[in-house]
């Protein structure tokens, strides 16, 4: 069962283009995706298919592609809300990178139905490692 979970606080991000660049940089540096990918394009294309908002200030853009090396939950939290593609503000971005069905990611998605769980992911008083453990273990 996959357990690749990365949580990063990026208070310095103030626009979507920088956000997309950071997502791609993290994914490449951590060897989650292959170089020469279409990650930014694929995130935008998926959003065009239907809104990925799962909470008041939380969105879950996701990509299913052959260039994904490791199925991953990548959570990026920003302090200043960014205007997402649905024209509403978002501060928590849960990016799922998927190549094929994965039991861990499927379980994680089911847990996102719980608003308290989403609120915990967005809690800036919790350090990234605590959030990472919450995602992996399902509790603090």
N, C-alpha and C positions, 0 to 999 in steps of 0.2 A: 504494500500500500504506500503510495506516494506521500511524502511529508515535506515537500519543498514549499516553505512559507517564508516570505520576506516581508517585513514591515518597516517602513521608513517614514520618518517625519521630515517634511521638506517645507518649512515655513517660508523659505525664500521664493518659492514658486508663486508667481502672480498672474500667469496667463496660460492658456491651454497649449499653445505651441511649445513653451518651455516644459510644461507637464509632459507632453508627448515625447519630447526629446529625452527627458529624464527616464521615462518608462523604457524607451528603447536602449538607452545607455546602461541601465541596470540589467535589463534582460541580456544584453550582449556581454557585459562584464562578468555576470554570473553564469554565463554559458547556458542560458535558458532557451535561447533561440539561435538559429544559424545566422551568420552574416548574410547580407544581401536579401533580407526578408522584406515583407510589406507590412510590418506591424502597424505603423501609423495609419496607413490606408485601410487595413483590415479593421482596426478599431472604429474608424469613422464609418466604414461600410456596414459594420454590424449595428452601429447606433442608428443608421438610416433605416434599418430593417424594423426597428422598434425600440422604444425607450428602455433603457437599462437601469432606470432609477429604482432603488429598492428602499429608500428612506428619505426623510426630509432633506438631508444634505449628503446622501450617500448614493453613489452610482456603481454599477458593476459591469464595466465594459469587458468584453471577453472575446477571445480569438481562438478559433479551432483551425489549425493549419499544420501542414507537413513540416514546416520549418521550426516548429516547437520541439526542443530537445527534451526538456523536463516539464511535465505538467506542474503548474505552479499557481499558488495564490500569492499575488503581489499586492500589498496594501500600501498605498501612499496617502498620507494625511497632510493637508496643508492648513495653515492657520487662517489665511484670508480666502474666503470662498471664491471659487472660479465659476464663471458662467459656463455650464456644460452645454452640450449640443441641443438639449431641450429648452434652452434659454433660462434655466433655473440654476441657482447657486448650488455648488457641491464642495465639500471639504474632505470627504473620505472617498477614495477611489479604490475599489477592489477589482484588480485586473486578474482575470483568470486566463492562463495560457494552457491550452489543451491541444493535444495531438489526436487522442482517441479517448473513449470513455475511461474514466478513472474513478474507482470507488471512493477514495478520499475526497475528491472534488465534489462528487455527487452528494456525499454526506454533508460537506460544508455548505453547499447550496441549500439543502433542506434546513439546516440550522439558521439560515438567513431569514426564514419566515418569522422568527422570533424577534420582535422589535427590541427587546432588552439586549439580545445578543448584538444587534446592529449598534445600539447605543454604547455598549461596552467597546466595540471596535473603534468608535469615534471619540472615546474619552481620552483627551489629551493629557489628563492627569496620570494615565497609565503609560509607562514607557513602552517603546516598540517591542522589547523582548517579552513583556507581560502579554501584550496583544498576540504576539506570535504563539506563545504557549496556549493562550485561550483558543486560538484557531486549531492548533494541533491536538490539544487534549479535550477541547470542548468545555473547559472550565479554567479558572485562574489557578 
